[in-house]
């Protein structure tokens, strides 16, 4: 069984829909901007447009912005795949999403009501809107997906973990799965929670606040949005004549040892595991979409892991998320969507803003302009807070 990507539902700060996001990413059009004064974080990636665009009013009042972005992305992904869920069998569509902080904006609003007005003023939907599985539930209800459903919670790595689980669902004879993830971490409460992690950039210039692998790297910028992806059994996709962006050929995950342990970080194990799962070697990979944490130590560790597997400067590396910020549960799935577009168009998008790659990061970072050339295989890397690592290998569609 081959898992193939047939639909992309991108909801990103620099573009909603693949037809808007891809040109923006190639030309370096940023979605980062200054956040309102008084916020604990100064720069963020904000998805523009109507806040609950495409979401019915009766659903909007039940859901957090995080879930609303996923509902919008799911509709875009199904339309892009040319799939009408009503034409599938009752159990032929599953949903597996990534989650991280949950419905924090909705939760903040209801907690404010609790303390200002009392418990009678807290809405009943508080009990479900914040919950990490809320997006999976709402997407499955919206599209009548009665097949296997689930949610993976591993921060930035969750977007890849969700796709790995979605592939398992396909192998158990469910022909189509909506997967991926989104995030909405820009409410005042959510930003305050993030501000203490020591990794957020204090920069105030959207053009220089987030510079992974640069000598000036001083933290990352958070953003909202992500990507929802239609993952389909390749035989099913061929049978209906669907366009295929890329195949999900390999996936692996690992977990770092605790701080102070003599054991080394486990990112290389995830990379090698994904390559092994795909039946490929390092020489087969045409581009690496890096995690790009944006702090000197984390960037150096990732660069060393890439060099350990591929050799120093031996494979092109890119971090398109410099235009969107790190989207937590939505970030890795957006990277996968971007990698699928890179394979589909034979074009590597650049890393915007980085001008002075740190000498302790021995990588060939694609900067300034897209890099042309055949892109048959791409590796996507993600790391989540707490020690999560994941890697996915995408290949050009086979057969």
N, C-alpha and C positions, 0 to 999 in steps of 0.2 A: 504494500500500500504506500503510495506517495501522497504526501500532503502538499497542496499547492495553494498559492494565494491568488484569489480571483477578484477580490474587492477591497478597496482602500477607502476608509472614511476618516480623513484627516481633519482635525479641528485644532489648529495650532495658532500661536500668537502672530505668526507672519503669514497666515493664510488658512482659510477654511475650504476644504476640497483639494484634491490632488492637483487639479488644473490651476489653482491659485498658489498653493504652497510650493510646488516644484519650481516654477519660474522664480519665485521669491528667494528660494534657497540657492538657486544657481547664481543669481545676481547679487546676493548679499543683502537683501532687503530685510531689515531686522524687525522683530516684533517686540523688542525690549523697550521699556519706557520708564520714566520716573513715576514712582508711586506717590499718592497724596502725602502731604506733610503730616507728620505725627505717627506714621507707620514705623514699626520696628525695623523694617527693611526698606531700602531706598529705591531699588530698581527691581522690576519684575516683568515677566512676559504675560501680557493680557490678551485674551481672545476678544477681538472686536465684534461689534454687531449687537443685535438684540439679545438680551441676557438668556432668554429661554426660547430662542429661535427654533421653530419646528417642533416644539413640545406643547401638546394641548394644555390649556389652562388648568384643567382638573388634575393633570399629572404634575404640572409645575408647582402647585401648592403642596404637593406631597413629597417633593424631592429637593435635594441639595443641588447646587450648580454642578458639582462633580458628576452626578448622575445625568443631569440635563445635557452636559457636553457629550457623554457617552451615548445617550439616546440620539442626539444629532449625528454623531459619528457612525452609529450603527445603521441609521437610515441611509447615509451617504454610501457606506460600504456595500449594503445590499443593492442599492441602485447602480453602483459602479460594477458590481458583479452580474447585474442583469438577473437578479434572483427575486422572485416573489414567494415569500414564505408560504402563502396560501396554496401554492402549487406543489409544495413538498408534502410528504407523508406526515402524519401527526407527530411522529417521534424522530423525524429526520433532521431536525435542527436543534443544535445545542448551543449553550452560551457559557464561555469560560473567560472571566475578566480578571484584571489585576487591580489591587487596591492598596492604599497606603494609609493616609490619615483619615479617610472617610469623609462624612458630611459635616465638616467643621463649621462652615458658614451657617448652615441651618441650625446646628447645635448651639452656636453662639447666640443666635437670635432667640431661641427658646429658653436658654439659660438666663438671658437678660430679662425675659418675661417672668421667669420663675422668681428671681430675686427682686425685681421691681414691682411686680403685680401679684405674685403668689401662684401656687400650683394650678389653680383653676384656669389660669390663662395660658398654660403650656399646651400647645397643640398635640393632638393624638399622634400625628405623623412623626413627632420627635422620636418615638420608639423604634422607627424603622429607617428614617431618612439618613441618620448618621452612620448606620450599621455598615460594616465593610462589604457585606453581600448585597447591599441595596441595589447597586447598579446591575448586577447579574439578574436579580429578581425583576427589576423594572424593564430591562431589555427583553427578557424572556416573555414577560406578560405582553409587552408592546407588540412583539412579533410572533406570539403564540408558539414559542419554542418549547416543546415538551420533551425534547431529548435531554441527555445528560447536561447538567449545569454545575458550575462551581466557581470559586474565587481563590486566587493566590495572593498572599500578603507577605511581600518581601521587599518593600519599598521600591527603589529604582529597578532592582532585578526582577520584580514581579511581572513586568511586561513580557519578558522572555519566558519566565516560568509558566505564565498563563498559556502561551503558545505551545510550550512543551506538553502541557496537560491537554490542550486542545487536540494535538496530534494523537495522543493516546486515545482520546474519545473517537477520533476518526478510525483508528485501528480496531475499535470495538463495533464497527459497522454503522456508525452515525455518519452520513455522507457530508454534512455541512455543519460548521461551528462558527459562530460569531465570537471573536476573541479580541484581545488587546486591552487597553486601559486608558483612563483619563485621570486628571487631578484638578482640583480647584483650591489651591493652598494660599490664596491671597486675601482672605478675610483678616481683620485686625487680630483676632484671637489666634488664628493659624500662624500668622507671621510672627507673633510674639513667641509662640512655641518653637518656631524654627530658629529665631534669632540667637538662642543660647547654645546652638550646636557647635559653634566655633568654626564652621565651614562656609557661612554665608558671607558674600562680598559686602564690604562697607562702602564700595565705590558708589558715586552718584552720577557718573557718566555712563549712559547705556552702551556707549561704544567701547568702553574699556573695563567695565565692571566684571566681566566674565571672560577670562583669557586662559583656558586650559593649555598646559604645556608651555606657556610663555614664561620668560624670566619674571614678568610682572604679575603672575598668577597670585591672586589673593582671595580666593573663594569663588563660589558659584552664585548665580542669580536664580531664584525660583521662578517657575512659570506655571500657567494653567493650560489645560488641554491635553492632547494626546492623539491616539489613533485607534480606531476600531477596524478590525481586519476580518474579512471572510476567508476562512481556511476550509478547503474543500478536498475531498478525495479526488485525485487526478482523473480516475476513470469516470467519475460522475461529471467532472468539469468537461472532459472531452466529449462525453455523451450529449451534452447540451450545447457544445460549440462555444464554450466560454473562453474569454481571453485569460491567459495565465501570466501573471507578473513574474513569479519565481516559485521555486519549490522549497519547502522547509526540509532540508536534507539532514540537519544535525542539531542536537540540543544536548547540553549538559549543565549541571549546576554543582557548586561546591560551597564550602563554608569555611571561613577563616578561623584559625585558632584564636583563643582569647588573648587580649593584650598581655605582654610579658612572657608568652609561651616561646620556647626555643624552636617551635615548628614554624616553617615559612608560610607566608600567605598562600592561599589556595587558588588564586585567579588562574595561574597557568594550568592547573588541573582541569578547570572548567573549559578553557580554550582547547586543550588537547582532547578532552572528552568529547566536545562537540565535533572536532575534526574526525575523531575515530568513529563517532556515531554516523557521520556523513560518508565514511569510507574515503576520506581525502587526506592529503598531506599538506604541510605548510606551503609548499610551492604552488599548490592549486588555488590559493586564495589571492584574489585580485585587489581587495581593499578590506581594511578593518575600520568599522565604525566604533570608535572608542567611547568608553564611559565618560571620560573628561571631567573628573571631579572638580578641577579648578583650584586645588590647593597644591602647594609645591610637593609635599610628601606623597599625597595620593597620586598625583600625576607621575611622579618619578617611579612609584611602585608599579603603576599600570604600564608605563613605557618599558620598564625592565621586564615585566611579564611578557609583553609583546615581543621584545627583542630576544627573550629566552626561547620563544617558540619559533620565531621567523628569522632571527638574526637582526642585528642593528641596522636600521634603515633599509631593510630588504622588502618591505611591503608598504604600499601607500596607506596612510592612516588619516581619517577625517573625523571632525566633530561638528556637524552642522547645527547642533543644539546651541552653539554660541549665538544663534539668531533667535532662539526661543526661550533660553534658560533651561534648567533641569526641571523636568515635569514629574519627577517622582514616579508614581505608578504609570503615568502616561508617557514617560520619557523613552523607555526602551521600545515600546510598541511603535512610537513615532520613528525611532531609528530603524526599526524593521521595515516600516512602510517606505522610508527614504532609501534604504538599501534595495528594496524591491524595485523602486523607480530607477535607481542607478543601474540595476541589471537590465531592466526593460529598455532603458535608453542608452546603454553603454557609455555612461558618463558619471564620473565621481564628483559629487558636490564639494565645495571648498569649506574650510574652517575660516570663518570671517573674524577679523580683528586681530588675530595673533600675528605679530610681526617679528618677534625675537624668540625663537624656540630655545628653551633652556638647554644648555649643554649636557645636563644630566638626564635628558629625555632622548634616548637614541632612536628616534623614529623619523620616518619620511612623512612629515605632516603636509597634507594638501592644503595650500593656503591661497587666498586671494581670488583665484580663478578656477573654474571646473577643470578637471583633468580628463581628456578624451582618451578612449581606448576600450578594448573589449573588457567587459565586466561579466564574467561567467559565474564567479563565486564570491560571496561576501561573508565576512564574519562580523557579527554584532556582539559587543561586550556590554555587560551591565553589572554594577555593584550596588548593593543596597546597604543602608545603615545597619550596623550590627553584625556585619560579616558575610552577608549574602553575596554570592557571585553566580553569574549565569552567562552562557554564550550560546549563540545560535548561528548556524551556517545556512545561508540561502544560496541556491544555485539556479542557473537559467533553466526554464522548464524542460524536462526530458520527455520525449515521446509525444 
